[in-house]
Amino acid sequence: MKKKFLALALAATMAASMTACGGSSAPAPATEATTVAATEAKASEETTTEGAAETETEAVEAKAEITTVTPGKLTVATSPDFAPYEFYAIGEDGTPTLAGFDMELAKYIADYLGLELEVVTVDFDGVLSELQTKSVDLGMAGLSPDPKREGIMDFSDLYYMGGQSLVTVKANADTFNTFEAINKPEVSVGAQIGSIQMDLATTNSPDADIVALPKVTDIISELLAGKMDAAYIETDVAKSYQKNYPDLEIVMDVPYEMEGSSIGVCKGNEALLAGVNEAIAKALEDGTMEKFIAEANELASGEKYEGLLDDAGNAQTAN
C-alpha cells in the first residue's frame, strides 16, 4: 500500500516537473469535427448577415415604390374634435397645437416611410370625402373599418381597440339608460355626421329624433344645454370630455362588432397600405403606440380645443 502511494506521488511530481519546464501545454490539434463545426458556424453567420441585408434592401425598395398625392409628402386628413385621438392642446401662451395619438402615429408613419408629413384638418365627413376623391393619402380620425366604407378607401390593420357608449347628463342618467328608453319619437339622440355612431343610432334607436351634427363638440354642447337627451360617442372620447364636463354621464356600453380603429388609405395604393401596416406593426411591437396613447390622454386632460381653427389659426368661439 505504501509503495503504491509513493509510486503515485512520483508520477505526480514528474508530471508537474514536465509542465514547469515546458511552460503551458501546447493546444491540442484541431480535429476534423471541430474544423467542420467552425466552418458551418461561419457560413451560418454569413448567411444570416446576407439575409438581414437582403431584407433591409427589400424594405428600402418597397418604400421607394410608394407613391403619394404630393411626391415626398404624406398627406393626412383628420378631424381635430376627437380627443384623445386628435385635438388641439392649448399651450401656456394660448397657442393651439395639433395633438393626439393619431397625430403622433401619423408622424411616426411619415418618418418610417421617409416622407414629410402634411396634415389637412376638416370635419369628420370631410375626411371621408378627401379619401373618396383621392385628395389625400391617409385619413386618420379614429376610423372604424366599416365594410360600407370599403368602396372609397382601403383599411390598415387595427392600431387601437376602443368601444362605443351611450352618453347623457347626470340628471337624465336614470331615464335615458337603455335602447328602449331612447327609442321614442320624443327623445332626441345625437351622433356625428358620417360616423359609426350615426350607424349605431339608426340601428339601435330608429324611432328616436336623431340629430346629426358635424362635430362631437356640438353634440356635447347640445347635451349640456339640455337641447339633446342622449348621444352615441366613442368611449374614450366620451371619457375625455367627461374630465372637463363632469355633468356628462356614460350610461351604457353599445355593442359593436367592429370595435377598433384603423387608418383609411387611398383606395388602390397597395404599396402605401403595406408600408403603413409595417409602421403600425413596429409601433405596436416596440411600445411606441402605448406611449403615444398615454401622452395623448395626459394632454387631453389639460386645456384643449376641439374643432377647426379660424383662418388666422386661432381657436374659434363655441357656438
N, C-alpha and C positions, 0 to 999 in steps of 0.2 A: 504494500500500500504506500509506504514511504517512497519507494523507488518510482512508483507511478507518479507521485506528486512532484518529485524532483525532475522527472522527465518532462512533465507538462510545463513546469516553471522554466526549464532550459529552453524549451521550444518557444515560449512566450518571449523570453529575453532575446533570442536570436531574431525573432520577427521584429521586435522593437528596434534592434540594432540595425537591421536592414533598412527599416523605414527611416531611421535617423540619418544614415549615410546617404541614402538615395534621395532624400527630400520627399516631396509629395509624390504619391504613386501616379504613374502615367495613366491618362484616361484610357478606358477600355475602347478598343477599336469599334467603330460603328458597325452594327450588324446590318444585314440586308433589310430586315424588317424595320429597323429604325430609320434607315435611309428612305425607304418607300413611304413610311408614315410622314416624314418631314416633307417629302416631295408632294404628297397628296394634300397636306395641310397648306402648303404654299399655293398649290393650284386652286384649292378651295377659296383661299383668301383673295387670290387674283380674280376668281370667278365672281365672288361677292362684290368686289370693288367695281368690276366691269358691269355687273348687274345694276348696282346703285347708280353708276354713271349713265347707263342706258335709260334707267327710269327717270333720272333727272333731265336727260336730254329730251325724252318723250314729253315730259311735263312742260318744258320750255317750248317745244314745238307746238304742243296743244294750245298753250296760251297765245302763241304767235298767230294761230288760226282764228282767234276770236275777233269778230268784227262788232263794232258798236255804232250807234247813231252818229256820234261825233268821234272820228278817229282819235285815239289816245285818251278818250274820256269815258267814264262810266256814268251815264245819266240816269238818276233815280228819282222817281216821283213819290211823294209822300204827303200825308195829310196830318199836319202837326197839332192835332187836337185829341191825341190818344195816348196820354201818359199812362204807363212808363215807356210805351213803345216809341212815340215821337211827340215832342212838345218843345216849348221854349223855356229854358231855365233863365231866370232873371238875375243878373249879376248885381253886385253891391252898388254899381253906378247906374243901375236901371236898364242896362243893355241886355236885350234878349238874344240868347244863343241857342241854336237848334241842338237839341239833346235827345236822349232816349236810346234804349238798347238797339232798336232798329237802325238808328243813325250810326251808332258805333260799329255795328256789324257791316253796314254799308261801306264805311271807311276801311274796315278790315278786308272786305272782299276786293275793293278797288286796289288796295296795296298788294294783295295776294296776286292779282291779275296784272299788276304793273300799270295801272291806269289812274288817271286823275279823276277824283270824284266831283260830280256836279249834281246838286240836289234841286229839284223843282217842287215847290210847295203849292198844293192845290187842295180843294175839298176832296173828300173820300171818293165820290163818284167821278171826280176828275182824274184820280189815279187810274181808275178802270178805263176811262176814255183815252188817256195818254198811252196806255198799253195797247188798246184796241187799234189806235191809229199809228202805232209803232213810232211814236214821237219820243219815247224814252226806252232805255234798255231794261230797266227793272222797276217794279212797283213794290214798295215796302211800307205797309201800313197795317200791320197785324192781320194780313190776309189769310183767310182760311181756304184750303184747296177745294173749293166748291166745284163739283163737276159742271155746274151750269156756266162756269167762267172759262172752261177749257177751250171754248171756241175763240176766245180773244187773248189768251195767254197760256204759257206753259208754267207749271208749278215746280219749284225746287223741292228738295227734301225738307221735312219739318225741321225747324230750328228751335222751336219753343212750344211747350204744351200749356194751354190755357183752359179756360172754361167760360160758360155763359151764365148770366144771372138776371133775375127779375129784381128791379130796384124801385123803391118808393121813398116816402119820407116817414119818419118815426111815428107821426100822428096817424098814419094810414097803414102801419105795418100789420095790424091785426085784421085789417079789412081786405087789402089787396095783396094777398099772400099765396094765392093758388090760381091755376089757369081758369078754373070755374068762376072764381070771383072777378076776374078781369075780363072775361069773355062775354061782355054785355055792351049793348049799343051806347049806354050812358057813361061808360068808363073810357077815358082817353088813355091810350097806350102809345108811348113814343119809341122810335127806333131811327137809326141813322140811314139816310138815303143810300141805296145800293149795297147795304151791308148784309152780313149773315144775320144780324139781329133783326133786320126787316123781314127776312125769310122766317125767322123764328116767331115773329109777331103774327104774321099772316097764317102760320101753321097752327100755333097754339092758342091764338085768340082772334080768330077770323071775324067774330061778331062785334068786336070792340071798335071804338072810334080810333083807328090807327093814325097817328100823326107822324109823318115823315119829315125829318129835319136834316140839314146838311152837316151839322157839327154836333159832336157829343156835348160840347159846352152849351149849345142851345137847348138840348134835352135837359141837362142839369138845371139850367135857369128856369125852364118851364116847371119842372118838378118842385123846385124850392119856392117858386112863386105861387104854387097851388093851381096852376093852369093845366097841369097834367097829373094823372093819377098814378101811373106806373110806367116803367120803361125797361126795355131789354138792352143790357150793356155787358160788354166783355168783363169777366170777373175781376181781373187785375186792374183794369181801367176803372171800374166802379170803386174798388178799394182805394185807388189813388185819389179819386175825387172825395171819397169819404173822409180822408185825412184832413182835407181843407174845409169840408162841409159835413160836420158831424151829424147834421139832421138827416142825412141820407141813410137809408137802411136797405141792406141786401136781404131780401126776404126768402129767396129760394134759388137753388141751382136749376138751370134749364138744361135738360138733356140735349146733347148734340153729338151725333155720331162721328163728326169730322173735327173733333177738337184738336187744336194745334195750329200753329202759324207757319206759313211758308212764304217764299218770295215769288212774286209774279215776274216771269221772264218773257221778254218779247217773243211772240209766237214764231216758232221755227228756227230760232237761233240755238241749235244744238250744242255748238262749241261753247257758247256763253253759259248755257244751262249746266254743262259738265263742269266748267270752271267754278261756277257758283256753288255747286254741290261739293266740290273738293274743298273749297274755302269753308263752307259750313261744317263739314266733317272735321276739319282741322281745328276750327274754333270750339267745337263741342269736345273734341278729344283732349285738347291741351288746357281746358278750363277757362279759356278766354271768354266764351259766351256767358258762363256763370258770373264772371267778373263784370261783364257789361250789364247784366241784369241787376246785380247788387248795386252798382254805381247809379244806374238809372232810377231805381227805386228810392235811393237816398236823395238824388236831385229832385225827384218828383214830390218828395215830402216837404221841400222848401218852396220858396216863391217861384211861381211859374206862370206862363201864359199859354193857353191852348187855343189855337186858331191861326188865321193868316195875318201877317203883318201888313201895315198900310204901305203905300208907295215909298214912304220915307224910311221904311224898315223899322217902324215903331209898332208896339202892341196897340191894337185897335180897342176903342172903348166898347165894353159889352153893351149889347142892345137891351 
